[in-house]
Amino acid sequence: MTGAISLEALAAYIQDAFRDVHVDTTTPDLFFFAGDERKFPFATIVTHDTEHDYHSELDRDGVFRLNLGVSKESFQKLFPEPDPKVDYADLDVLLPHPVYARMFWMCVLNPSHETLHLLRPYLKEAYAIQVQRLARG
């Protein structure tokens, strides 16, 4: 995987790129929140499989998944039709989230620097959506 970014570098980028980001590190996974409200993260980095979310095979050595919630419009532009052949274990490929796609969450396993560059507008959008939710109360 050429140009792979580390989990630590990805987490640092998210924290540095947005104002007032809080990270919950009480589990092996990282949850990124806008502001002090900690009900709904705008992005997560998941590091292991669970009973309900095992499609990405995250228990492989060194594999992690960045997840982020985007607008319906952005999601549908990226993923216009459901693809039954999606391999959720593919590294460095933008994918609908294996569990939360219906809520317009997307994901990528072990993104490269090039993929992170492509993801920047979607990370900004995910953050902005959360900030707007907070403003509405």
MODELLER restraints for C-alpha pairs under 7 A, 6 or more apart:
rsr = mdl.restraints
at = mdl.atoms
rsr.add(forms.Gaussian(group=physical.xy_distance, feature=features.Distance(at['CA:2:A'], at['CA:112:A']), mean=6.87, stdev=0.5))
rsr.add(forms.Gaussian(group=physical.xy_distance, feature=features.Distance(at['CA:3:A'], at['CA:112:A']), mean=5.09, stdev=0.5))
rsr.add(forms.Gaussian(group=physical.xy_distance, feature=features.Distance(at['CA:3:A'], at['CA:113:A']), mean=5.53, stdev=0.5))
rsr.add(forms.Gaussian(group=physical.xy_distance, feature=features.Distance(at['CA:4:A'], at['CA:110:A']), mean=6.76, stdev=0.5))
rsr.add(forms.Gaussian(group=physical.xy_distance, feature=features.Distance(at['CA:4:A'], at['CA:111:A']), mean=6.12, stdev=0.5))
rsr.add(forms.Gaussian(group=physical.xy_distance, feature=features.Distance(at['CA:4:A'], at['CA:112:A']), mean=3.98, stdev=0.5))
rsr.add(forms.Gaussian(group=physical.xy_distance, feature=features.Distance(at['CA:4:A'], at['CA:113:A']), mean=6.02, stdev=0.5))
rsr.add(forms.Gaussian(group=physical.xy_distance, feature=features.Distance(at['CA:5:A'], at['CA:111:A']), mean=6.26, stdev=0.5))
rsr.add(forms.Gaussian(group=physical.xy_distance, feature=features.Distance(at['CA:5:A'], at['CA:112:A']), mean=5.29, stdev=0.5))
rsr.add(forms.Gaussian(group=physical.xy_distance, feature=features.Distance(at['CA:5:A'], at['CA:113:A']), mean=5.76, stdev=0.5))
rsr.add(forms.Gaussian(group=physical.xy_distance, feature=features.Distance(at['CA:15:A'], at['CA:21:A']), mean=5.80, stdev=0.5))
rsr.add(forms.Gaussian(group=physical.xy_distance, feature=features.Distance(at['CA:20:A'], at['CA:34:A']), mean=6.16, stdev=0.5))
rsr.add(forms.Gaussian(group=physical.xy_distance, feature=features.Distance(at['CA:20:A'], at['CA:35:A']), mean=5.26, stdev=0.5))
rsr.add(forms.Gaussian(group=physical.xy_distance, feature=features.Distance(at['CA:21:A'], at['CA:32:A']), mean=6.51, stdev=0.5))
rsr.add(forms.Gaussian(group=physical.xy_distance, feature=features.Distance(at['CA:21:A'], at['CA:33:A']), mean=5.62, stdev=0.5))
rsr.add(forms.Gaussian(group=physical.xy_distance, feature=features.Distance(at['CA:21:A'], at['CA:34:A']), mean=4.94, stdev=0.5))
rsr.add(forms.Gaussian(group=physical.xy_distance, feature=features.Distance(at['CA:21:A'], at['CA:35:A']), mean=5.86, stdev=0.5))
rsr.add(forms.Gaussian(group=physical.xy_distance, feature=features.Distance(at['CA:22:A'], at['CA:32:A']), mean=5.84, stdev=0.5))
rsr.add(forms.Gaussian(group=physical.xy_distance, feature=features.Distance(at['CA:22:A'], at['CA:33:A']), mean=5.13, stdev=0.5))
rsr.add(forms.Gaussian(group=physical.xy_distance, feature=features.Distance(at['CA:22:A'], at['CA:34:A']), mean=6.42, stdev=0.5))
rsr.add(forms.Gaussian(group=physical.xy_distance, feature=features.Distance(at['CA:22:A'], at['CA:35:A']), mean=6.50, stdev=0.5))
rsr.add(forms.Gaussian(group=physical.xy_distance, feature=features.Distance(at['CA:23:A'], at['CA:30:A']), mean=6.46, stdev=0.5))
rsr.add(forms.Gaussian(group=physical.xy_distance, feature=features.Distance(at['CA:23:A'], at['CA:31:A']), mean=5.48, stdev=0.5))
rsr.add(forms.Gaussian(group=physical.xy_distance, feature=features.Distance(at['CA:23:A'], at['CA:32:A']), mean=4.69, stdev=0.5))
rsr.add(forms.Gaussian(group=physical.xy_distance, feature=features.Distance(at['CA:23:A'], at['CA:33:A']), mean=6.24, stdev=0.5))
rsr.add(forms.Gaussian(group=physical.xy_distance, feature=features.Distance(at['CA:24:A'], at['CA:30:A']), mean=5.82, stdev=0.5))
rsr.add(forms.Gaussian(group=physical.xy_distance, feature=features.Distance(at['CA:24:A'], at['CA:31:A']), mean=5.10, stdev=0.5))
rsr.add(forms.Gaussian(group=physical.xy_distance, feature=features.Distance(at['CA:24:A'], at['CA:32:A']), mean=6.66, stdev=0.5))
rsr.add(forms.Gaussian(group=physical.xy_distance, feature=features.Distance(at['CA:28:A'], at['CA:47:A']), mean=6.67, stdev=0.5))
rsr.add(forms.Gaussian(group=physical.xy_distance, feature=features.Distance(at['CA:29:A'], at['CA:45:A']), mean=5.74, stdev=0.5))
rsr.add(forms.Gaussian(group=physical.xy_distance, feature=features.Distance(at['CA:29:A'], at['CA:46:A']), mean=4.76, stdev=0.5))
rsr.add(forms.Gaussian(group=physical.xy_distance, feature=features.Distance(at['CA:29:A'], at['CA:47:A']), mean=5.74, stdev=0.5))
rsr.add(forms.Gaussian(group=physical.xy_distance, feature=features.Distance(at['CA:30:A'], at['CA:44:A']), mean=5.49, stdev=0.5))
rsr.add(forms.Gaussian(group=physical.xy_distance, feature=features.Distance(at['CA:30:A'], at['CA:45:A']), mean=5.07, stdev=0.5))
rsr.add(forms.Gaussian(group=physical.xy_distance, feature=features.Distance(at['CA:30:A'], at['CA:46:A']), mean=6.60, stdev=0.5))
rsr.add(forms.Gaussian(group=physical.xy_distance, feature=features.Distance(at['CA:31:A'], at['CA:41:A']), mean=5.84, stdev=0.5))
rsr.add(forms.Gaussian(group=physical.xy_distance, feature=features.Distance(at['CA:31:A'], at['CA:43:A']), mean=6.32, stdev=0.5))
rsr.add(forms.Gaussian(group=physical.xy_distance, feature=features.Distance(at['CA:31:A'], at['CA:44:A']), mean=4.56, stdev=0.5))
rsr.add(forms.Gaussian(group=physical.xy_distance, feature=features.Distance(at['CA:31:A'], at['CA:45:A']), mean=6.69, stdev=0.5))
rsr.add(forms.Gaussian(group=physical.xy_distance, feature=features.Distance(at['CA:32:A'], at['CA:41:A']), mean=5.18, stdev=0.5))
rsr.add(forms.Gaussian(group=physical.xy_distance, feature=features.Distance(at['CA:32:A'], at['CA:42:A']), mean=6.04, stdev=0.5))
rsr.add(forms.Gaussian(group=physical.xy_distance, feature=features.Distance(at['CA:32:A'], at['CA:43:A']), mean=5.29, stdev=0.5))
rsr.add(forms.Gaussian(group=physical.xy_distance, feature=features.Distance(at['CA:32:A'], at['CA:44:A']), mean=5.89, stdev=0.5))
rsr.add(forms.Gaussian(group=physical.xy_distance, feature=features.Distance(at['CA:33:A'], at['CA:40:A']), mean=6.87, stdev=0.5))
rsr.add(forms.Gaussian(group=physical.xy_distance, feature=features.Distance(at['CA:33:A'], at['CA:41:A']), mean=4.57, stdev=0.5))
rsr.add(forms.Gaussian(group=physical.xy_distance, feature=features.Distance(at['CA:33:A'], at['CA:42:A']), mean=5.90, stdev=0.5))
rsr.add(forms.Gaussian(group=physical.xy_distance, feature=features.Distance(at['CA:34:A'], at['CA:127:A']), mean=6.62, stdev=0.5))
rsr.add(forms.Gaussian(group=physical.xy_distance, feature=features.Distance(at['CA:34:A'], at['CA:130:A']), mean=6.37, stdev=0.5))
rsr.add(forms.Gaussian(group=physical.xy_distance, feature=features.Distance(at['CA:34:A'], at['CA:131:A']), mean=6.18, stdev=0.5))
rsr.add(forms.Gaussian(group=physical.xy_distance, feature=features.Distance(at['CA:42:A'], at['CA:68:A']), mean=5.88, stdev=0.5))
rsr.add(forms.Gaussian(group=physical.xy_distance, feature=features.Distance(at['CA:42:A'], at['CA:69:A']), mean=6.01, stdev=0.5))
rsr.add(forms.Gaussian(group=physical.xy_distance, feature=features.Distance(at['CA:42:A'], at['CA:126:A']), mean=5.34, stdev=0.5))
rsr.add(forms.Gaussian(group=physical.xy_distance, feature=features.Distance(at['CA:42:A'], at['CA:127:A']), mean=5.55, stdev=0.5))
rsr.add(forms.Gaussian(group=physical.xy_distance, feature=features.Distance(at['CA:42:A'], at['CA:130:A']), mean=6.03, stdev=0.5))
rsr.add(forms.Gaussian(group=physical.xy_distance, feature=features.Distance(at['CA:43:A'], at['CA:67:A']), mean=5.47, stdev=0.5))
rsr.add(forms.Gaussian(group=physical.xy_distance, feature=features.Distance(at['CA:43:A'], at['CA:68:A']), mean=4.33, stdev=0.5))
rsr.add(forms.Gaussian(group=physical.xy_distance, feature=features.Distance(at['CA:43:A'], at['CA:69:A']), mean=6.73, stdev=0.5))
rsr.add(forms.Gaussian(group=physical.xy_distance, feature=features.Distance(at['CA:44:A'], at['CA:66:A']), mean=5.82, stdev=0.5))
rsr.add(forms.Gaussian(group=physical.xy_distance, feature=features.Distance(at['CA:44:A'], at['CA:67:A']), mean=5.16, stdev=0.5))
rsr.add(forms.Gaussian(group=physical.xy_distance, feature=features.Distance(at['CA:44:A'], at['CA:68:A']), mean=6.55, stdev=0.5))
rsr.add(forms.Gaussian(group=physical.xy_distance, feature=features.Distance(at['CA:45:A'], at['CA:64:A']), mean=6.67, stdev=0.5))
rsr.add(forms.Gaussian(group=physical.xy_distance, feature=features.Distance(at['CA:45:A'], at['CA:65:A']), mean=5.46, stdev=0.5))
rsr.add(forms.Gaussian(group=physical.xy_distance, feature=features.Distance(at['CA:45:A'], at['CA:66:A']), mean=4.53, stdev=0.5))
rsr.add(forms.Gaussian(group=physical.xy_distance, feature=features.Distance(at['CA:45:A'], at['CA:67:A']), mean=6.24, stdev=0.5))
rsr.add(forms.Gaussian(group=physical.xy_distance, feature=features.Distance(at['CA:46:A'], at['CA:64:A']), mean=5.65, stdev=0.5))
rsr.add(forms.Gaussian(group=physical.xy_distance, feature=features.Distance(at['CA:46:A'], at['CA:65:A']), mean=5.21, stdev=0.5))
rsr.add(forms.Gaussian(group=physical.xy_distance, feature=features.Distance(at['CA:46:A'], at['CA:66:A']), mean=6.59, stdev=0.5))
rsr.add(forms.Gaussian(group=physical.xy_distance, feature=features.Distance(at['CA:47:A'], at['CA:58:A']), mean=5.96, stdev=0.5))
rsr.add(forms.Gaussian(group=physical.xy_distance, feature=features.Distance(at['CA:47:A'], at['CA:63:A']), mean=6.70, stdev=0.5))
rsr.add(forms.Gaussian(group=physical.xy_distance, feature=features.Distance(at['CA:47:A'], at['CA:64:A']), mean=4.60, stdev=0.5))
rsr.add(forms.Gaussian(group=physical.xy_distance, feature=features.Distance(at['CA:47:A'], at['CA:65:A']), mean=6.60, stdev=0.5))
rsr.add(forms.Gaussian(group=physical.xy_distance, feature=features.Distance(at['CA:48:A'], at['CA:58:A']), mean=4.75, stdev=0.5))
rsr.add(forms.Gaussian(group=physical.xy_distance, feature=features.Distance(at['CA:48:A'], at['CA:59:A']), mean=5.16, stdev=0.5))
rsr.add(forms.Gaussian(group=physical.xy_distance, feature=features.Distance(at['CA:49:A'], at['CA:57:A']), mean=6.45, stdev=0.5))
rsr.add(forms.Gaussian(group=physical.xy_distance, feature=features.Distance(at['CA:49:A'], at['CA:58:A']), mean=5.30, stdev=0.5))
rsr.add(forms.Gaussian(group=physical.xy_distance, feature=features.Distance(at['CA:49:A'], at['CA:59:A']), mean=5.88, stdev=0.5))
rsr.add(forms.Gaussian(group=physical.xy_distance, feature=features.Distance(at['CA:53:A'], at['CA:99:A']), mean=6.68, stdev=0.5))
rsr.add(forms.Gaussian(group=physical.xy_distance, feature=features.Distance(at['CA:55:A'], at['CA:88:A']), mean=5.75, stdev=0.5))
rsr.add(forms.Gaussian(group=physical.xy_distance, feature=features.Distance(at['CA:55:A'], at['CA:89:A']), mean=6.68, stdev=0.5))
rsr.add(forms.Gaussian(group=physical.xy_distance, feature=features.Distance(at['CA:55:A'], at['CA:98:A']), mean=6.47, stdev=0.5))
rsr.add(forms.Gaussian(group=physical.xy_distance, feature=features.Distance(at['CA:56:A'], at['CA:88:A']), mean=4.76, stdev=0.5))
rsr.add(forms.Gaussian(group=physical.xy_distance, feature=features.Distance(at['CA:56:A'], at['CA:89:A']), mean=4.18, stdev=0.5))
rsr.add(forms.Gaussian(group=physical.xy_distance, feature=features.Distance(at['CA:57:A'], at['CA:89:A']), mean=5.77, stdev=0.5))
rsr.add(forms.Gaussian(group=physical.xy_distance, feature=features.Distance(at['CA:58:A'], at['CA:64:A']), mean=5.96, stdev=0.5))
rsr.add(forms.Gaussian(group=physical.xy_distance, feature=features.Distance(at['CA:63:A'], at['CA:109:A']), mean=6.83, stdev=0.5))
rsr.add(forms.Gaussian(group=physical.xy_distance, feature=features.Distance(at['CA:63:A'], at['CA:110:A']), mean=6.21, stdev=0.5))
rsr.add(forms.Gaussian(group=physical.xy_distance, feature=features.Distance(at['CA:64:A'], at['CA:109:A']), mean=5.64, stdev=0.5))
rsr.add(forms.Gaussian(group=physical.xy_distance, feature=features.Distance(at['CA:64:A'], at['CA:110:A']), mean=5.72, stdev=0.5))
rsr.add(forms.Gaussian(group=physical.xy_distance, feature=features.Distance(at['CA:65:A'], at['CA:107:A']), mean=6.52, stdev=0.5))
rsr.add(forms.Gaussian(group=physical.xy_distance, feature=features.Distance(at['CA:65:A'], at['CA:108:A']), mean=5.58, stdev=0.5))
rsr.add(forms.Gaussian(group=physical.xy_distance, feature=features.Distance(at['CA:65:A'], at['CA:109:A']), mean=4.22, stdev=0.5))
rsr.add(forms.Gaussian(group=physical.xy_distance, feature=features.Distance(at['CA:65:A'], at['CA:110:A']), mean=6.16, stdev=0.5))
rsr.add(forms.Gaussian(group=physical.xy_distance, feature=features.Distance(at['CA:66:A'], at['CA:107:A']), mean=5.39, stdev=0.5))
rsr.add(forms.Gaussian(group=physical.xy_distance, feature=features.Distance(at['CA:66:A'], at['CA:108:A']), mean=5.44, stdev=0.5))
rsr.add(forms.Gaussian(group=physical.xy_distance, feature=features.Distance(at['CA:66:A'], at['CA:109:A']), mean=6.29, stdev=0.5))
rsr.add(forms.Gaussian(group=physical.xy_distance, feature=features.Distance(at['CA:67:A'], at['CA:105:A']), mean=6.64, stdev=0.5))
rsr.add(forms.Gaussian(group=physical.xy_distance, feature=features.Distance(at['CA:67:A'], at['CA:106:A']), mean=5.72, stdev=0.5))
rsr.add(forms.Gaussian(group=physical.xy_distance, feature=features.Distance(at['CA:67:A'], at['CA:107:A']), mean=4.32, stdev=0.5))
rsr.add(forms.Gaussian(group=physical.xy_distance, feature=features.Distance(at['CA:67:A'], at['CA:108:A']), mean=6.82, stdev=0.5))
rsr.add(forms.Gaussian(group=physical.xy_distance, feature=features.Distance(at['CA:68:A'], at['CA:105:A']), mean=5.38, stdev=0.5))
rsr.add(forms.Gaussian(group=physical.xy_distance, feature=features.Distance(at['CA:68:A'], at['CA:106:A']), mean=5.57, stdev=0.5))
rsr.add(forms.Gaussian(group=physical.xy_distance, feature=features.Distance(at['CA:68:A'], at['CA:107:A']), mean=6.35, stdev=0.5))
rsr.add(forms.Gaussian(group=physical.xy_distance, feature=features.Distance(at['CA:68:A'], at['CA:123:A']), mean=6.89, stdev=0.5))
rsr.add(forms.Gaussian(group=physical.xy_distance, feature=features.Distance(at['CA:68:A'], at['CA:126:A']), mean=6.31, stdev=0.5))
rsr.add(forms.Gaussian(group=physical.xy_distance, feature=features.Distance(at['CA:69:A'], at['CA:104:A']), mean=5.74, stdev=0.5))
rsr.add(forms.Gaussian(group=physical.xy_distance, feature=features.Distance(at['CA:69:A'], at['CA:105:A']), mean=4.12, stdev=0.5))
rsr.add(forms.Gaussian(group=physical.xy_distance, feature=features.Distance(at['CA:69:A'], at['CA:106:A']), mean=6.36, stdev=0.5))
rsr.add(forms.Gaussian(group=physical.xy_distance, feature=features.Distance(at['CA:69:A'], at['CA:126:A']), mean=5.37, stdev=0.5))
rsr.add(forms.Gaussian(group=physical.xy_distance, feature=features.Distance(at['CA:70:A'], at['CA:104:A']), mean=5.78, stdev=0.5))
rsr.add(forms.Gaussian(group=physical.xy_distance, feature=features.Distance(at['CA:70:A'], at['CA:105:A']), mean=6.06, stdev=0.5))
rsr.add(forms.Gaussian(group=physical.xy_distance, feature=features.Distance(at['CA:70:A'], at['CA:122:A']), mean=6.49, stdev=0.5))
rsr.add(forms.Gaussian(group=physical.xy_distance, feature=features.Distance(at['CA:70:A'], at['CA:125:A']), mean=6.21, stdev=0.5))
rsr.add(forms.Gaussian(group=physical.xy_distance, feature=features.Distance(at['CA:70:A'], at['CA:126:A']), mean=5.06, stdev=0.5))
rsr.add(forms.Gaussian(group=physical.xy_distance, feature=features.Distance(at['CA:71:A'], at['CA:104:A']), mean=6.48, stdev=0.5))
rsr.add(forms.Gaussian(group=physical.xy_distance, feature=features.Distance(at['CA:72:A'], at['CA:104:A']), mean=5.82, stdev=0.5))
rsr.add(forms.Gaussian(group=physical.xy_distance, feature=features.Distance(at['CA:75:A'], at['CA:104:A']), mean=5.74, stdev=0.5))
rsr.add(forms.Gaussian(group=physical.xy_distance, feature=features.Distance(at['CA:88:A'], at['CA:98:A']), mean=6.67, stdev=0.5))
rsr.add(forms.Gaussian(group=physical.xy_distance, feature=features.Distance(at['CA:90:A'], at['CA:109:A']), mean=6.90, stdev=0.5))
rsr.add(forms.Gaussian(group=physical.xy_distance, feature=features.Distance(at['CA:91:A'], at['CA:108:A']), mean=6.97, stdev=0.5))
rsr.add(forms.Gaussian(group=physical.xy_distance, feature=features.Distance(at['CA:91:A'], at['CA:109:A']), mean=4.81, stdev=0.5))
rsr.add(forms.Gaussian(group=physical.xy_distance, feature=features.Distance(at['CA:91:A'], at['CA:110:A']), mean=5.74, stdev=0.5))
rsr.add(forms.Gaussian(group=physical.xy_distance, feature=features.Distance(at['CA:92:A'], at['CA:108:A']), mean=5.80, stdev=0.5))
rsr.add(forms.Gaussian(group=physical.xy_distance, feature=features.Distance(at['CA:92:A'], at['CA:109:A']), mean=5.40, stdev=0.5))
rsr.add(forms.Gaussian(group=physical.xy_distance, feature=features.Distance(at['CA:92:A'], at['CA:110:A']), mean=5.53, stdev=0.5))
rsr.add(forms.Gaussian(group=physical.xy_distance, feature=features.Distance(at['CA:92:A'], at['CA:111:A']), mean=4.49, stdev=0.5))
rsr.add(forms.Gaussian(group=physical.xy_distance, feature=features.Distance(at['CA:92:A'], at['CA:112:A']), mean=6.14, stdev=0.5))
rsr.add(forms.Gaussian(group=physical.xy_distance, feature=features.Distance(at['CA:92:A'], at['CA:115:A']), mean=6.87, stdev=0.5))
rsr.add(forms.Gaussian(group=physical.xy_distance, feature=features.Distance(at['CA:93:A'], at['CA:108:A']), mean=5.57, stdev=0.5))
rsr.add(forms.Gaussian(group=physical.xy_distance, feature=features.Distance(at['CA:93:A'], at['CA:109:A']), mean=6.91, stdev=0.5))
rsr.add(forms.Gaussian(group=physical.xy_distance, feature=features.Distance(at['CA:94:A'], at['CA:107:A']), mean=5.96, stdev=0.5))
rsr.add(forms.Gaussian(group=physical.xy_distance, feature=features.Distance(at['CA:94:A'], at['CA:108:A']), mean=4.99, stdev=0.5))
rsr.add(forms.Gaussian(group=physical.xy_distance, feature=features.Distance(at['CA:95:A'], at['CA:106:A']), mean=5.71, stdev=0.5))
rsr.add(forms.Gaussian(group=physical.xy_distance, feature=features.Distance(at['CA:95:A'], at['CA:107:A']), mean=5.30, stdev=0.5))
rsr.add(forms.Gaussian(group=physical.xy_distance, feature=features.Distance(at['CA:95:A'], at['CA:108:A']), mean=6.05, stdev=0.5))
rsr.add(forms.Gaussian(group=physical.xy_distance, feature=features.Distance(at['CA:96:A'], at['CA:105:A']), mean=6.38, stdev=0.5))
rsr.add(forms.Gaussian(group=physical.xy_distance, feature=features.Distance(at['CA:96:A'], at['CA:106:A']), mean=4.33, stdev=0.5))
rsr.add(forms.Gaussian(group=physical.xy_distance, feature=features.Distance(at['CA:96:A'], at['CA:107:A']), mean=5.98, stdev=0.5))
rsr.add(forms.Gaussian(group=physical.xy_distance, feature=features.Distance(at['CA:97:A'], at['CA:105:A']), mean=5.46, stdev=0.5))
rsr.add(forms.Gaussian(group=physical.xy_distance, feature=features.Distance(at['CA:97:A'], at['CA:106:A']), mean=4.62, stdev=0.5))
rsr.add(forms.Gaussian(group=physical.xy_distance, feature=features.Distance(at['CA:97:A'], at['CA:107:A']), mean=5.29, stdev=0.5))
